Amino acid sequence: MITKTDRRKLKRVLKNRYTKDVLKELSDNKVFNKKGKPFSIGYISNVFNGIKEDSQIQDAILKVYENRKKKQSKKNVLKKEVLKK
């Protein structure tokens, strides 16, 4: 379950509009709801906010977090290199 402190930390990197990336991550890994359809954005938000608990969605959220964190660090390195010259 995602706790309040986890949510704050995740939110700093994910900001807004993270659900589409989570949906893409879930569909890439062929994770669907019990009806065989993609999870709804509302359900993903509920898992993120700690209302619902689903380990597969939590894993996908963490994967998206990890990917965005890597992108941010690459941008920061590039920015430092460009501004250094």
N, C-alpha and C positions, 0 to 999 in steps of 0.2 A: 504494500500500500504506500502511496506517495504521501509523505507527511507535509506539514506546513512549511518546515524549513527546507525540505527537498524542493517543494514547489517554488519557493522564492529563488532558490539557486537555479533551478531549471528555467524559470521565467526570465532571468537576466540574459540568458543566451537565446532562448527560443523566441522571446518577445511575443508577437502576435502571429497568427496564421501558420501555426505549426501543425494543425490537424491534417492539412492536405499532404504534408510530407509524411506524417505518421500513417495515413491511409495508403500512400504509395509504398511505404516500407512493409506494411501488413500484406498488401496484395502481391508484392514481390516475393514475399515468403509464403504466399498462399495460405494466409490466416484469415478466415472469414467467420461470421457469426454462425449460430447453430442452423440457420436457414440456408447457409451457403452463400450469403450475400455479404458485401463489404460492411464493416461496422459503420454506424452513423457518426457524424461529427459530434453530435450531442453526447453520445456514449463515450467517445474518446475524451471529450472535455470533462465528463463526469469522473472518469478514471483519473485524469490529470488532477482534478480538484479533490480527489479523495472520497468522493461520494460512492463510487463503485470500485470494485477490485477485480482486476483482470491482469494476470501476470504477462500474457502475451502482448497486450497493449502497452503495459509498463515497459517491457523490453524494447518495443518499437519506439516509444517516447525517448528512452535512454539512447537508443541508436541514433535517432535524429539529433538529439542533444550533442552526442559525440561528433557527428558529422559537421554540425554547425560550429561547434567549438574549434574544430580543425580549420574550417574555412576562415573563421575570425582570426585565428593565430597566423594563418598564411597571409591574410590581408595586412595584419599588423606588421609582419616582417617585411612585406613588400613596401608598405608605407614608410617604414624606417629606412629602407635602402634607398628609396626614391628621394626622400627628404634629406638624406645624409649628403647627397651629391651636390 
